[in-house]
Amino acid sequence: MYKVTVPQQCGCFRRAGKEALSVYDDKDVALMEATEMVNEMNESFCQKHKFNVVEDGNDFVVLMSAGR
């Protein structure tokens, strides 16, 4: 099992109705989904935060950092 987690959820994330935890059977699929999520959030959210993906064992963590 491979997890995509978002430990910190900003207001834009909550309003968008995104899931903070997703589980996948395939590592490549999990990475692809995490990357697509980050790209979408960086493009469509309010730009107060920047998002990136970090691999942590079998998990992919979507991290949030301060503005651009």
MDTraj code that builds the backbone (N, CA, C; nanometers):
import mdtraj as md
import numpy as np

residues = "MET TYR LYS VAL THR VAL PRO GLN GLN CYS GLY CYS PHE ARG ARG ALA GLY LYS GLU ALA LEU SER VAL TYR ASP ASP LYS ASP VAL ALA LEU MET GLU ALA THR GLU MET VAL ASN GLU MET ASN GLU SER PHE CYS GLN LYS HIS LYS PHE ASN VAL VAL GLU ASP GLY ASN ASP PHE VAL VAL LEU MET SER ALA GLY ARG".split()
xyz = np.array([
    [0.0834, -0.1179, 0.0000],
    [0.0000, 0.0000, 0.0000],
    [0.0880, 0.1244, 0.0000],
    [0.0477, 0.2203, -0.0791],
    [0.1186, 0.3481, -0.0894],
    [0.0192, 0.4586, -0.0583],
    [0.0592, 0.5472, 0.0304],
    [-0.0312, 0.6538, 0.0730],
    [0.0158, 0.7886, 0.0202],
    [-0.0826, 0.8722, -0.0122],
    [-0.0593, 1.0131, -0.0407],
    [-0.1286, 1.0884, 0.0722],
    [-0.0501, 1.1648, 0.1495],
    [-0.1073, 1.2376, 0.2623],
    [-0.0796, 1.3865, 0.2493],
    [-0.1715, 1.4638, 0.3036],
    [-0.1573, 1.6097, 0.3090],
    [-0.1731, 1.6476, 0.4564],
    [-0.0613, 1.6575, 0.5299],
    [-0.0705, 1.6811, 0.6740],
    [-0.1195, 1.8210, 0.7114],
    [-0.0927, 1.9196, 0.6283],
    [-0.1389, 2.0562, 0.6550],
    [-0.2344, 2.0961, 0.5439],
    [-0.3573, 2.1317, 0.5824],
    [-0.4567, 2.1713, 0.4827],
    [-0.4937, 2.3180, 0.5014],
    [-0.4619, 2.3972, 0.4002],
    [-0.4993, 2.5388, 0.4042],
    [-0.6481, 2.5514, 0.3703],
    [-0.7003, 2.6723, 0.3805],
    [-0.8408, 2.6975, 0.3501],
    [-0.8777, 2.6604, 0.2073],
    [-0.7889, 2.6900, 0.1136],
    [-0.8162, 2.6555, -0.0263],
    [-0.8303, 2.5049, -0.0436],
    [-0.7463, 2.4296, 0.0254],
    [-0.7512, 2.2839, 0.0181],
    [-0.8855, 2.2331, 0.0698],
    [-0.9270, 2.2829, 0.1844],
    [-1.0543, 2.2386, 0.2432],
    [-1.1725, 2.2785, 0.1550],
    [-1.1717, 2.4005, 0.1020],
    [-1.2818, 2.4457, 0.0157],
    [-1.2891, 2.3665, -0.1139],
    [-1.1745, 2.3184, -0.1615],
    [-1.1717, 2.2417, -0.2858],
    [-1.2245, 2.0995, -0.2666],
    [-1.2437, 2.0583, -0.1414],
    [-1.2967, 1.9251, -0.1151],
    [-1.1974, 1.8130, -0.1423],
    [-1.0700, 1.8431, -0.1347],
    [-0.9660, 1.7427, -0.1576],
    [-0.9586, 1.6457, -0.0405],
    [-0.9095, 1.5257, -0.0677],
    [-0.8895, 1.4247, 0.0357],
    [-0.7487, 1.4382, 0.0932],
    [-0.7366, 1.4370, 0.2253],
    [-0.6062, 1.4490, 0.2909],
    [-0.5319, 1.3161, 0.2953],
    [-0.5993, 1.2059, 0.2656],
    [-0.5359, 1.0735, 0.2638],
    [-0.5955, 0.9910, 0.1512],
    [-0.5072, 0.9393, 0.0668],
    [-0.5478, 0.8484, -0.0402],
    [-0.4539, 0.7289, -0.0363],
    [-0.5063, 0.6110, -0.0671],
    [-0.4270, 0.4879, -0.0629],
    [-0.4318, 0.4219, -0.2009],
    [-0.3142, 0.3746, -0.2451],
    [-0.3009, 0.3132, -0.3777],
    [-0.2246, 0.1818, -0.3657],
    [-0.2506, 0.0905, -0.4583],
    [-0.1794, -0.0371, -0.4618],
    [-0.0476, -0.0264, -0.5374],
    [-0.0344, 0.0728, -0.6233],
    [0.0823, 0.0862, -0.7099],
    [0.1587, 0.2155, -0.6773],
    [0.2887, 0.2038, -0.6592],
    [0.3712, 0.3186, -0.6229],
    [0.3704, 0.4259, -0.7312],
    [0.3795, 0.3846, -0.8572],
    [0.3808, 0.4822, -0.9667],
    [0.2498, 0.5592, -0.9750],
    [0.1401, 0.4919, -0.9515],
    [0.0090, 0.5576, -0.9533],
    [0.0002, 0.6578, -0.8383],
    [0.0480, 0.6197, -0.7212],
    [0.0452, 0.7098, -0.6056],
    [0.1280, 0.8355, -0.6336],
    [0.2472, 0.8177, -0.6894],
    [0.3317, 0.9325, -0.7225],
    [0.2670, 1.0209, -0.8276],
    [0.2082, 0.9597, -0.9288],
    [0.1418, 1.0364, -1.0344],
    [0.0255, 1.1168, -0.9768],
    [-0.0549, 1.0557, -0.8918],
    [-0.1690, 1.1259, -0.8314],
    [-0.1217, 1.2403, -0.7418],
    [-0.0175, 1.2165, -0.6624],
    [0.0361, 1.3218, -0.5754],
    [0.0901, 1.4378, -0.6581],
    [0.1613, 1.4065, -0.7647],
    [0.2177, 1.5103, -0.8511],
    [0.1084, 1.5908, -0.9191],
    [0.0057, 1.5233, -0.9681],
    [-0.1066, 1.5934, -1.0310],
    [-0.1778, 1.6830, -0.9307],
    [-0.1953, 1.6351, -0.8073],
    [-0.2595, 1.7145, -0.7030],
    [-0.1781, 1.8414, -0.6751],
    [-0.0475, 1.8258, -0.6606],
    [0.0398, 1.9397, -0.6323],
    [0.0356, 2.0398, -0.7470],
    [0.0429, 1.9921, -0.8693],
    [0.0380, 2.0825, -0.9842],
    [-0.0924, 2.1606, -0.9876],
    [-0.2035, 2.0920, -0.9649],
    [-0.3343, 2.1579, -0.9639],
    [-0.3425, 2.2620, -0.8521],
    [-0.2947, 2.2258, -0.7337],
    [-0.3018, 2.3176, -0.6205],
    [-0.2123, 2.4398, -0.6432],
    [-0.0945, 2.4193, -0.6992],
    [-0.0050, 2.5321, -0.7256],
    [-0.0602, 2.6239, -0.8341],
    [-0.1376, 2.5686, -0.9265],
    [-0.1953, 2.6488, -1.0349],
    [-0.3245, 2.7196, -0.9955],
    [-0.4119, 2.6501, -0.9199],
    [-0.5469, 2.7041, -0.9016],
    [-0.5751, 2.7632, -0.7638],
    [-0.4911, 2.7359, -0.6658],
    [-0.5154, 2.7908, -0.5326],
    [-0.4697, 2.9363, -0.5280],
    [-0.4894, 3.0025, -0.4143],
    [-0.4723, 3.1479, -0.4024],
    [-0.3282, 3.1981, -0.4066],
    [-0.2328, 3.1104, -0.4132],
    [-0.0909, 3.1456, -0.4234],
    [-0.0278, 3.1923, -0.2923],
    [-0.0983, 3.1804, -0.1800],
    [-0.0377, 3.2132, -0.0503],
    [0.0602, 3.1052, -0.0070],
    [0.0428, 2.9844, -0.0632],
    [0.1282, 2.8718, -0.0287],
    [0.1807, 2.8064, -0.1546],
    [0.2909, 2.7354, -0.1389],
    [0.3463, 2.6538, -0.2455],
    [0.3441, 2.5093, -0.1959],
    [0.3152, 2.4169, -0.2851],
    [0.3037, 2.2763, -0.2487],
    [0.4061, 2.1940, -0.3254],
    [0.4597, 2.0911, -0.2593],
    [0.5495, 1.9975, -0.3260],
    [0.5323, 1.8589, -0.2662],
    [0.5850, 1.7573, -0.3366],
    [0.5722, 1.6175, -0.2946],
    [0.7077, 1.5688, -0.2453],
    [0.7055, 1.5005, -0.1317],
    [0.8246, 1.4384, -0.0757],
    [0.7941, 1.2906, -0.0540],
    [0.8866, 1.2049, -0.0969],
    [0.8708, 1.0615, -0.0755],
    [0.9224, 1.0253, 0.0630],
    [0.8426, 0.9493, 0.1361],
    [0.8793, 0.9058, 0.2706],
    [0.8485, 0.7564, 0.2822],
    [0.9447, 0.6733, 0.2464],
    [0.9217, 0.5294, 0.2461],
    [0.8193, 0.4919, 0.1403],
    [0.7084, 0.4314, 0.1826],
    [0.6004, 0.3948, 0.0910],
    [0.4956, 0.5041, 0.0789],
    [0.5222, 0.6180, 0.1366],
    [0.4252, 0.7285, 0.1357],
    [0.4780, 0.8460, 0.0548],
    [0.3844, 0.9239, 0.0041],
    [0.4153, 1.0505, -0.0609],
    [0.3428, 1.1585, 0.0185],
    [0.4188, 1.2524, 0.0688],
    [0.3641, 1.3567, 0.1545],
    [0.3611, 1.4870, 0.0756],
    [0.2450, 1.5500, 0.0720],
    [0.2299, 1.6796, 0.0059],
    [0.2527, 1.7859, 0.1135],
    [0.3624, 1.8589, 0.0965],
    [0.3995, 1.9608, 0.1943],
    [0.3620, 2.0987, 0.1455],
    [0.3309, 2.1837, 0.2414],
    [0.2911, 2.3206, 0.2129],
    [0.3975, 2.4132, 0.2709],
    [0.4383, 2.5123, 0.1933],
    [0.5317, 2.6129, 0.2432],
    [0.4744, 2.7503, 0.2164],
    [0.5314, 2.8505, 0.2794],
    [0.4821, 2.9875, 0.2666],
    [0.4976, 3.0381, 0.1254],
    [0.4062, 3.1265, 0.0866],
    [0.3981, 3.1959, -0.0430],
    [0.5062, 3.1787, -0.1437],
    [0.4885, 3.2511, -0.2505],
    [0.5798, 3.2403, -0.3642],
    [0.6723, 3.3547, -0.3682],
])
top = md.Topology()
chain = top.add_chain()
for i, resn in enumerate(residues, 1):
    res = top.add_residue(resn, chain, resSeq=i)
    for name in ("N", "CA", "C"):
        top.add_atom(name, md.element.get_by_symbol(name[0]), res)
traj = md.Trajectory(xyz[None], top)
